[in-house]
Amino acid sequence: DVGVDFSLFNKLNITADWYRKETKDILMKLDMPLGIGLNAPYQNAGKVRNTGWEVSVGYNNQWRDFSFGVQANLSDVKNEILDMRGKTSTSGVLRNQEGYSIGSIYALMALGYTMVYGIAKMLNFAHGDVIMVGAYMSWFVMNQLGLGPVTAVCATIITCTLLGVVIEKIAYTPLRNAPRISLLITAIGVSFFLEYTAELILGSGAKVIPAYYTNQTFRIGSVPLGLTSIITLLVTVLSMLVLTFLVQKTKLGKAMRAVSEDMDAARLMGINVNSTISFTFAVGSALAGIGSVLYCCSYPQATPTMGSMLGLKAFVAAVLGGIGSIPGAMVGGIVIGLCECFVSAIGLSAWKDAVTFAILIIVLLFKPTGFLGRKVQEKV
């Protein structure tokens, strides 16, 4: 019975147990406190016993200057552990737990996409970069100001909410009656603006975000359950339920549905369309702020480009579930997360991004409305 307890920054806690008859030893334990990270790529750095798993560990005081390449190595090490975990009867549980965790984050972001598209009929491709700004805000509050995690969480959500409203007022409101392609190009331009502004001000290196809380691993029998995974899934489900209640049962939600059905008719009925759309952006950006906190709980670092791939995968999740459908966004995010973990588990971690976009192509070809989307007939 061989065990590996792999802990990065006291945040990424993955326990791998598997059986090997030829040895009874604990092969390796990496317990690395905050601010100390891998110092070298693990490839070709010396085998650990006979497992075929190769890793090099060191201390580096310049962790904040590490580039994205190290992040990729950390991901590879994690995938190696998941691969080894696949040899046990509980491997599916561990992989599913990881899939539900990252899938929940995709779902939160997809909810933002769905809200904005459902009301304003536009794709806000700057949505992922709102998460990036939220991550930097958490780092600034806890690392630079020395304040607590509760303050950081509140500051992150408020900053993302205000940023979403400002983006809508400055970039999108003047183009309200413009062709959709103009809005799409503007959204891409806003995304690049946020990324390169962050790089100009804060540099391209990763900023390590202090822990929001001490992560723990619980066991139900022989099945490990990470506290971060549990919190992420619960917060996502709660957010979806609150959003559903807001849209279906409140006066603001009724106004949002009216604007979604017919913007001109809603305006004639006395609904303030601009305020309704701004409120929609605020809600979507608040969800991005929550997603930013949850993402940083699992991957505690901020980089200027971290939101690009997150945003694209969340868009795929929204399309897969049926863009405009709140439950569909949840389903799509979980499915994408589980697919990524399955691809990593079979040893194809380098292809997981490609698989995500292959899913997008297949959905657009065979079921463009997604799992829970509905066909809309437009009179001409």
C-alpha positions as CSV (number, residue, x, y, z in Angstrom):
1,D,0.0,0.0,0.0
2,V,1.9,3.0,-1.3
3,G,0.8,6.6,-0.6
4,V,1.6,10.0,-1.9
5,D,0.4,13.1,-0.1
6,F,0.9,15.9,-2.6
7,S,0.2,19.5,-1.3
8,L,1.0,22.7,-3.2
9,F,0.7,25.9,-1.3
10,N,-1.6,24.1,1.2
11,K,-4.2,24.5,-1.5
12,L,-3.9,21.8,-4.1
13,N,-4.4,18.7,-2.0
14,I,-4.5,15.4,-3.8
15,T,-4.0,12.1,-2.1
16,A,-3.0,9.2,-4.3
17,D,-3.0,5.6,-3.0
18,W,-2.3,2.6,-5.1
19,Y,-1.1,-1.0,-4.6
20,R,2.3,-2.4,-5.5
21,K,3.3,-5.8,-4.2
22,E,7.0,-5.2,-4.7
23,T,7.3,-2.4,-2.1
24,K,5.7,-1.3,1.1
25,D,7.3,2.1,1.5
26,I,5.9,5.5,1.2
27,L,7.6,6.7,-1.9
28,M,7.4,10.4,-1.5
29,K,5.8,13.2,0.4
30,L,5.7,16.8,-0.8
31,D,4.3,19.2,1.7
32,M,5.1,22.7,0.4
33,P,4.1,25.8,2.4
34,L,2.8,29.0,0.9
35,G,5.3,30.8,-1.3
36,I,7.5,27.8,-2.0
37,G,7.1,26.0,-5.2
38,L,8.6,23.6,-7.7
39,N,12.0,24.8,-8.8
40,A,12.5,22.7,-11.9
41,P,10.4,20.8,-14.5
42,Y,9.8,17.3,-13.2
43,Q,10.7,15.6,-16.5
44,N,14.0,13.7,-16.6
45,A,14.9,14.8,-13.1
46,G,15.4,11.4,-11.5
47,K,13.0,8.6,-11.0
48,V,11.2,8.1,-7.7
49,R,11.8,4.4,-7.0
50,N,10.2,2.2,-9.6
51,T,7.1,4.2,-10.3
52,G,8.3,5.8,-13.4
53,W,7.1,9.2,-11.9
54,E,9.9,11.8,-12.2
55,V,10.0,14.9,-10.2
56,S,12.5,17.5,-9.0
57,V,11.8,19.7,-6.0
58,G,13.5,22.8,-4.7
59,Y,13.0,26.0,-2.9
60,N,13.0,29.3,-4.7
61,N,12.5,32.7,-3.0
62,Q,11.6,34.3,-6.3
63,W,8.4,32.3,-6.7
64,R,6.4,35.3,-7.8
65,D,8.6,35.7,-10.8
66,F,7.8,32.2,-12.1
67,S,6.3,32.1,-15.5
68,F,3.4,30.1,-16.9
69,G,5.7,27.3,-17.8
70,V,5.9,26.3,-14.2
71,Q,2.2,26.3,-13.9
72,A,2.0,23.8,-16.8
73,N,4.5,21.6,-14.9
74,L,2.4,21.7,-11.8
75,S,-0.6,20.7,-13.8
76,D,1.4,17.8,-15.4
77,V,2.5,16.6,-11.9
78,K,-1.1,16.7,-10.8
79,N,-2.2,14.7,-13.9
80,E,0.6,12.2,-13.2
81,I,-0.9,11.6,-9.7
82,L,-4.4,11.3,-11.2
83,D,-3.0,8.7,-13.6
84,M,-1.5,6.7,-10.8
85,R,-4.7,7.1,-8.9
86,G,-6.5,5.5,-11.8
87,K,-5.2,2.1,-10.7
88,T,-7.4,1.9,-7.7
89,S,-11.1,1.3,-7.2
90,T,-11.6,4.8,-5.9
91,S,-10.0,6.5,-8.9
92,G,-13.3,7.4,-10.5
93,V,-14.4,9.2,-7.3
94,L,-11.2,11.3,-7.2
95,R,-11.3,12.2,-10.9
96,N,-15.0,13.0,-10.6
97,Q,-14.3,15.2,-7.6
98,E,-11.7,17.2,-9.5
99,G,-14.1,17.4,-12.5
100,Y,-17.0,18.7,-10.5
101,S,-14.7,21.3,-8.9
102,I,-13.3,22.8,-12.1
103,G,-16.7,22.2,-13.9
104,S,-18.5,24.2,-11.2
105,I,-16.1,27.2,-11.9
106,Y,-16.9,26.9,-15.6
107,A,-20.6,26.7,-14.7
108,L,-20.4,30.0,-12.7
109,M,-18.8,31.7,-15.6
110,A,-21.2,30.2,-18.1
111,L,-24.1,31.6,-16.0
112,G,-22.6,35.0,-16.7
113,Y,-22.5,34.4,-20.4
114,T,-26.0,33.0,-20.4
115,M,-27.4,36.0,-18.5
116,V,-25.8,38.6,-20.8
117,Y,-26.7,36.7,-24.0
118,G,-30.2,36.0,-22.9
119,I,-31.0,39.6,-22.2
120,A,-28.7,41.7,-24.4
121,K,-28.2,39.1,-27.2
122,M,-24.4,39.6,-27.2
123,L,-21.4,37.5,-26.2
124,N,-19.3,39.3,-23.7
125,F,-15.8,37.8,-24.4
126,A,-14.3,40.1,-21.8
127,H,-16.1,38.0,-19.1
128,G,-13.1,35.8,-18.5
129,D,-10.8,38.8,-17.9
130,V,-13.2,40.0,-15.2
131,I,-12.1,36.9,-13.3
132,M,-8.5,37.9,-13.9
133,V,-9.1,41.3,-12.4
134,G,-10.8,39.7,-9.4
135,A,-7.8,37.4,-8.8
136,Y,-5.5,40.4,-8.8
137,M,-7.8,42.2,-6.3
138,S,-7.6,39.2,-3.9
139,W,-3.8,39.2,-4.2
140,F,-3.7,43.0,-3.6
141,V,-6.0,43.0,-0.6
142,M,-4.4,40.0,1.2
143,N,-0.7,40.3,0.1
144,Q,-0.2,44.1,-0.3
145,L,-2.7,45.5,2.2
146,G,-2.4,42.6,4.7
147,L,-6.2,42.3,5.2
148,G,-8.1,39.1,5.9
149,P,-9.7,36.7,3.4
150,V,-13.3,37.8,4.1
151,T,-12.3,41.4,3.1
152,A,-10.6,40.0,0.0
153,V,-13.7,38.0,-1.0
154,C,-16.0,41.0,-0.6
155,A,-13.5,43.3,-2.4
156,T,-13.2,40.8,-5.3
157,I,-16.9,40.4,-5.8
158,I,-17.6,44.2,-5.6
159,T,-14.7,45.0,-7.9
160,C,-15.9,42.5,-10.5
161,T,-19.4,43.8,-10.3
162,L,-18.4,47.5,-10.7
163,L,-16.0,46.5,-13.5
164,G,-18.8,44.7,-15.4
165,V,-21.1,47.8,-15.1
166,V,-18.3,50.2,-16.2
167,I,-17.5,48.0,-19.3
168,E,-21.2,47.9,-20.2
169,K,-21.6,51.7,-19.9
170,I,-18.4,52.7,-21.7
171,A,-18.0,50.0,-24.4
172,Y,-21.4,48.5,-25.1
173,T,-24.1,51.1,-24.4
174,P,-23.0,53.3,-27.3
175,L,-23.3,50.3,-29.6
176,R,-26.8,49.3,-28.4
177,N,-28.3,49.6,-31.9
178,A,-25.2,48.6,-33.8
179,P,-24.8,45.3,-35.7
180,R,-23.9,42.3,-33.4
181,I,-20.5,41.9,-35.1
182,S,-19.6,45.4,-33.8
183,L,-20.4,44.3,-30.3
184,L,-18.4,41.1,-30.7
185,I,-15.3,43.0,-31.9
186,T,-15.7,45.5,-29.1
187,A,-15.9,42.7,-26.5
188,I,-12.7,41.1,-27.9
189,G,-11.0,44.5,-27.8
190,V,-12.1,45.1,-24.1
191,S,-10.6,41.6,-23.3
192,F,-7.2,42.5,-24.8
193,F,-7.3,45.9,-23.1
194,L,-7.8,44.4,-19.7
195,E,-5.1,41.7,-20.2
196,Y,-2.4,44.1,-21.5
197,T,-3.3,46.8,-18.9
198,A,-2.8,44.2,-16.1
199,E,0.5,43.1,-17.7
200,L,1.7,46.7,-18.0
201,I,0.9,47.6,-14.4
202,L,1.6,44.3,-12.6
203,G,4.0,42.6,-14.9
204,S,3.7,39.2,-16.7
205,G,4.9,37.1,-13.7
206,A,2.5,35.1,-11.6
207,K,1.3,36.6,-8.3
208,V,0.8,34.0,-5.6
209,I,-2.5,34.5,-3.7
210,P,-2.4,33.7,0.0
211,A,-4.8,31.0,1.2
212,Y,-8.4,32.0,1.9
213,Y,-8.6,29.2,4.4
214,T,-6.8,26.0,5.4
215,N,-7.8,23.3,3.0
216,Q,-8.7,19.9,4.5
217,T,-9.4,16.5,3.2
218,F,-12.2,14.4,4.6
219,R,-12.7,10.7,4.1
220,I,-15.9,8.8,3.7
221,G,-14.7,5.3,4.0
222,S,-11.7,5.1,1.7
223,V,-12.9,8.0,-0.5
224,P,-11.1,11.4,0.0
225,L,-13.2,14.6,-0.3
226,G,-11.4,17.9,-0.5
227,L,-13.0,20.9,1.3
228,T,-12.3,23.1,-1.6
229,S,-14.2,20.8,-4.0
230,I,-17.1,20.6,-1.6
231,I,-17.3,24.4,-1.2
232,T,-17.0,25.0,-4.9
233,L,-19.8,22.7,-5.8
234,L,-22.1,24.0,-3.1
235,V,-21.5,27.6,-3.9
236,T,-22.2,27.0,-7.6
237,V,-25.4,25.2,-7.0
238,L,-26.6,27.9,-4.5
239,S,-25.7,30.6,-7.1
240,M,-27.7,28.9,-9.8
241,L,-30.7,28.6,-7.5
242,V,-30.6,32.2,-6.4
243,L,-30.2,33.3,-10.0
244,T,-33.2,31.2,-11.0
245,F,-35.3,32.7,-8.3
246,L,-34.2,36.2,-9.3
247,V,-35.1,35.7,-12.9
248,Q,-38.4,33.8,-12.4
249,K,-39.9,35.3,-9.2
250,T,-38.9,39.0,-8.9
251,K,-40.0,42.2,-10.5
252,L,-36.5,42.8,-11.9
253,G,-36.4,39.3,-13.3
254,K,-39.7,39.9,-15.0
255,A,-38.2,43.1,-16.6
256,M,-35.2,41.1,-17.7
257,R,-37.4,38.4,-19.3
258,A,-39.4,41.2,-21.1
259,V,-36.3,42.8,-22.5
260,S,-35.1,39.4,-23.6
261,E,-38.3,38.7,-25.5
262,D,-38.7,42.1,-27.2
263,M,-36.6,45.1,-26.3
264,D,-38.7,47.6,-28.1
265,A,-42.0,46.4,-26.7
266,A,-40.5,46.4,-23.2
267,R,-39.4,50.0,-23.7
268,L,-43.0,50.9,-24.8
269,M,-44.3,49.3,-21.6
270,G,-42.2,51.6,-19.5
271,I,-39.3,49.3,-18.7
272,N,-36.0,51.0,-18.4
273,V,-34.0,48.9,-20.9
274,N,-30.6,50.4,-20.2
275,S,-30.9,50.0,-16.5
276,T,-32.1,46.4,-16.9
277,I,-29.2,45.5,-19.1
278,S,-26.7,47.2,-16.7
279,F,-28.2,45.2,-13.9
280,T,-27.7,42.0,-15.9
281,F,-24.1,42.8,-16.5
282,A,-23.7,43.5,-12.7
283,V,-25.2,40.1,-11.8
284,G,-23.0,38.3,-14.4
285,S,-19.9,40.1,-13.2
286,A,-20.7,39.3,-9.6
287,L,-20.9,35.6,-10.6
288,A,-17.5,36.1,-12.2
289,G,-16.2,37.5,-9.0
290,I,-17.4,34.4,-7.1
291,G,-15.9,32.2,-9.7
292,S,-12.6,34.1,-9.3
293,V,-12.4,33.4,-5.6
294,L,-13.3,29.7,-6.1
295,Y,-10.7,29.4,-8.9
296,C,-8.0,30.9,-6.7
297,C,-8.9,28.5,-3.9
298,S,-7.8,25.7,-6.2
299,Y,-5.1,27.4,-8.3
300,P,-3.7,30.3,-6.1
301,Q,-2.0,32.5,-8.5
302,A,-2.9,35.4,-10.8
303,T,-1.5,36.1,-14.3
304,P,-2.7,38.6,-16.9
305,T,-3.8,35.9,-19.4
306,M,-5.5,33.5,-16.9
307,G,-9.0,34.6,-17.9
308,S,-8.6,33.9,-21.7
309,M,-8.9,30.1,-21.6
310,L,-11.3,30.2,-18.7
311,G,-13.6,32.5,-20.6
312,L,-13.5,30.4,-23.8
313,K,-14.2,27.2,-21.9
314,A,-17.0,28.8,-20.0
315,F,-18.4,29.9,-23.4
316,V,-18.2,26.2,-24.6
317,A,-20.0,25.2,-21.4
318,A,-22.8,27.8,-22.1
319,V,-23.2,26.6,-25.7
320,L,-23.2,22.9,-24.6
321,G,-25.9,23.4,-22.0
322,G,-27.9,25.7,-24.2
323,I,-26.9,29.4,-24.1
324,G,-29.7,31.3,-22.5
325,S,-30.6,28.4,-20.2
326,I,-29.5,28.8,-16.5
327,P,-29.7,25.1,-15.7
328,G,-28.0,24.4,-19.0
329,A,-25.0,26.5,-18.1
330,M,-24.6,24.4,-14.9
331,V,-24.9,21.1,-16.8
332,G,-22.5,22.3,-19.5
333,G,-19.9,23.4,-17.0
334,I,-19.9,20.1,-15.1
335,V,-19.8,18.1,-18.3
336,I,-16.7,20.1,-19.6
337,G,-15.0,19.7,-16.2
338,L,-15.6,15.9,-16.2
339,C,-14.4,15.5,-19.8
340,E,-11.2,17.4,-19.0
341,C,-10.5,15.1,-16.0
342,F,-11.3,12.0,-18.0
343,V,-8.9,13.0,-20.8
344,S,-6.2,13.7,-18.2
345,A,-6.8,10.4,-16.4
346,I,-6.2,8.4,-19.6
347,G,-2.8,10.2,-20.1
348,L,-3.8,12.8,-22.7
349,S,-3.6,15.9,-20.5
350,A,-1.9,17.8,-23.3
351,W,-5.1,17.4,-25.4
352,K,-7.7,18.4,-22.9
353,D,-8.1,21.9,-24.3
354,A,-8.4,20.5,-27.8
355,V,-11.1,18.1,-26.6
356,T,-13.1,21.0,-25.1
357,F,-13.2,22.8,-28.4
358,A,-13.9,19.6,-30.3
359,I,-17.0,19.3,-28.1
360,L,-18.0,22.8,-29.2
361,I,-17.7,21.9,-32.9
362,I,-19.7,18.7,-32.5
363,V,-22.5,20.5,-30.6
364,L,-22.7,23.3,-33.2
365,L,-22.9,20.7,-35.9
366,F,-25.4,18.3,-34.5
367,K,-27.3,20.2,-31.7
368,P,-26.7,23.9,-31.9
369,T,-29.3,24.6,-29.2
370,G,-27.4,22.6,-26.6
371,F,-28.7,20.2,-24.0
372,L,-31.4,22.4,-22.5
373,G,-31.7,25.2,-25.1
374,R,-34.9,25.8,-27.1
375,K,-35.4,26.5,-30.7
376,V,-36.6,30.1,-31.4
377,Q,-38.6,30.9,-34.6
378,E,-38.0,34.4,-35.9
379,K,-40.6,36.0,-38.1
380,V,-39.3,37.8,-41.1
